[in-house]
């Protein structure tokens, strides 16, 4: 299984053509990067579905299969559920509300909760607030030349997101994007603060593949679809 994950990673990064990237569910079933939530919500009347595999490089007994489902309830409000399985099962129920959208001078402000009933981590729910901002012009002023679109996220949370978390997502061309994030919490998947890095690729509107390294070690691969109407 790990060998298949590595092959999938190489193929996704190396041979897929270039298309535009869109938001999708992360490994916790929340819209976001790898673990870090972003400021996106599912559009009202839309459904998002995803599958992720997390492959622990150090132990084949700690691999996870994760099925996620999310729905847009009303403008700026969405809810989701993620079903984790590694032989045993656990469920993370989540909700997110964007209080205020981003403007030219002000970042977006979004609040949310992950693992409402503490089933995934046997801990308190992960309450969080995250701000998001387009950082492209700031990146251009630093490097002195045109930059591809760059978005940044800064948040603070409790539970498995306890403390600070930071994320950056760089749209290299219309479809693929690269992402990095740092999480200070010692209560999430890794059990300590860590960096993650990965890439996403959108085949067509709403259909996206994700690959990444959690703690720059464990491999995660996934596919999501977020353009279903009901």
Secondary structure, DSSP 8 states (H G I E B T S, - for coil): -HHHHHHHHHHHHHT---------B-TTSSBBSSSSB-S----TTEEEEEEEEEE-TT-GGG-EEEEEEEEEEETTEEEEEEEEESSSEEEEEEEEEEEE---SSS-EEEEEEESTT-TTTSS--EEEEEEEEE-HHHHHHHHTS----EEEEEEEESGGGBEEEEEEEEESSSSEEEEEEEE--SSSSSSS-EEEEEEEEEEETTEEEEEEEETTTEEEEEEEEEEEE-
